[in-house]
Each structure stands twice: as C-alpha cells, then as structure tokens.
C-alpha cells in the first residue's frame, strides 16, 4: 500500500511537471507530424523532456540514499503511466488551420 501511494504521488508530480513544461516550452522541441494546404499538425516534446529530467532527479536522489532497488521500479512505473496518460490526453499535440483567417 505504501509503495502504491508512492507511485501515485510520483505520477501526480510528473503530471504537474508535464503540464508546466507543456505550457512553458523552454526547449522548443517541435516535430511536424503532417502538413498540407489546409493546416499542419505538430508535436511539442518539451513535456517529455521535463518529465524525464524529473525521473532522473528522483532516481539520483534514491541512489544517493541507497534505495535504488526499491525506488527505481516505482519511478519507472510512474514515468510510464505519466507518458500513457499524457499521450491519451494529447499533451503537446497542436493543430494549426490555415483556411480560417485569424481572429483579432
């Protein structure tokens, strides 16, 4: 039960970090998925980099505390769950439509 709550807490922390990095975009890592005459679909991967940095920091702290055997699987599970929830919620995907004029 204690480890389940630890995974849940780490996952919530990673989701908050993902949201912050998704709106802040410090690295400007953008991939164009498709583009045609009417619009383009892009993916901004800054939130994945932010969550990965947080996971590495948590793993480093647990390594310093000599709890890497217990802590690494928890961080890995929380990281994978955060990625799954992020992709299902479509974090970082943007659609730009060229046919409609911009509204001022």
C-alpha positions as CSV (number, residue, x, y, z in Angstrom):
1,X,0.0,0.0,0.0
2,X,2.8,2.4,0.9
3,X,4.6,1.8,-2.5
4,X,1.3,2.2,-4.4
5,X,0.8,5.6,-2.8
6,X,4.5,6.5,-3.6
7,X,3.9,5.6,-7.3
8,X,0.7,7.6,-7.3
9,X,2.4,10.6,-5.7
10,X,5.3,10.5,-8.1
11,X,2.9,10.1,-11.0
12,X,0.9,13.2,-9.9
13,X,4.2,15.1,-9.5
14,X,5.2,14.1,-13.0
15,X,1.9,15.1,-14.5
16,X,2.2,18.5,-12.9
17,X,5.7,18.8,-14.3
18,X,4.4,17.8,-17.7
19,X,1.7,20.5,-17.6
20,X,4.2,23.1,-16.6
21,X,6.7,22.1,-19.4
22,X,3.9,21.9,-21.9
23,X,2.9,25.5,-21.4
24,X,6.3,26.9,-20.6
25,X,8.2,25.2,-23.5
26,X,11.8,26.0,-22.6
27,X,13.5,23.7,-25.1
28,X,11.3,24.4,-28.2
29,X,11.5,20.8,-29.4
30,X,8.8,20.5,-32.1
31,X,8.1,17.8,-34.6
32,X,5.9,18.3,-37.7
33,X,3.7,15.2,-38.0
34,X,1.9,16.2,-41.2
35,X,1.4,19.3,-43.2
36,X,-0.8,20.1,-46.2
37,X,-2.5,23.1,-47.8
38,X,-5.2,23.4,-45.1
39,X,-3.1,23.1,-41.9
40,X,-0.4,21.3,-40.1
41,X,-0.2,19.0,-37.0
42,X,2.8,19.3,-34.7
43,X,4.0,17.7,-31.6
44,X,5.9,19.6,-28.9
45,X,8.1,17.2,-26.9
46,X,9.2,19.6,-24.1
47,X,6.9,17.9,-21.6
48,X,8.5,14.5,-22.2
49,X,12.0,16.0,-21.6
50,X,10.8,17.7,-18.4
51,X,9.3,14.5,-17.0
52,X,12.4,12.6,-18.0
53,X,14.6,15.1,-16.1
54,X,12.4,14.8,-13.1
55,X,12.5,11.0,-13.2
56,X,16.3,11.1,-13.4
57,X,16.5,13.5,-10.4
58,X,14.3,11.3,-8.3
59,X,16.3,8.2,-9.3
60,X,19.5,10.1,-8.5
61,X,18.2,11.1,-5.0
62,X,17.2,7.5,-4.4
63,X,20.6,6.3,-5.5
64,X,22.3,8.7,-3.0
65,X,20.0,7.3,-0.3
66,X,20.9,3.7,-1.3
67,X,17.3,2.9,-2.1
68,X,17.8,2.3,-5.8
69,X,16.4,-1.3,-5.7
70,X,13.1,-0.2,-4.3
71,X,12.9,3.3,-5.8
72,X,13.8,2.7,-9.4
73,X,10.9,0.4,-10.3
74,X,8.5,2.9,-8.7
75,X,9.9,5.8,-10.7
76,X,9.8,3.7,-13.9
77,X,6.2,2.7,-13.3
78,X,5.2,6.3,-12.6
79,X,7.1,7.5,-15.7
80,X,5.4,5.0,-18.0
81,X,2.0,5.8,-16.5
82,X,2.6,9.5,-17.0
83,X,3.6,9.0,-20.6
84,X,0.5,6.9,-21.2
85,X,-1.8,9.5,-19.6
86,X,0.0,12.3,-21.4
87,X,-0.4,10.7,-24.9
88,X,-4.1,9.7,-24.2
89,X,-4.8,13.3,-23.1
90,X,-2.9,14.5,-26.2
91,X,-0.3,16.6,-24.4
92,X,1.8,18.6,-26.8
93,X,-0.2,18.0,-30.0
94,X,-1.3,21.1,-31.8
95,X,-3.3,21.6,-35.0
96,X,-2.9,24.8,-37.0
97,X,-5.6,25.5,-39.5
98,X,-4.6,27.7,-42.5
99,X,-8.0,28.1,-44.0
100,X,-9.7,30.2,-41.4
101,X,-8.5,33.8,-41.0
102,X,-7.0,34.8,-37.6
103,X,-9.4,36.5,-35.3
104,X,-8.2,39.7,-33.6
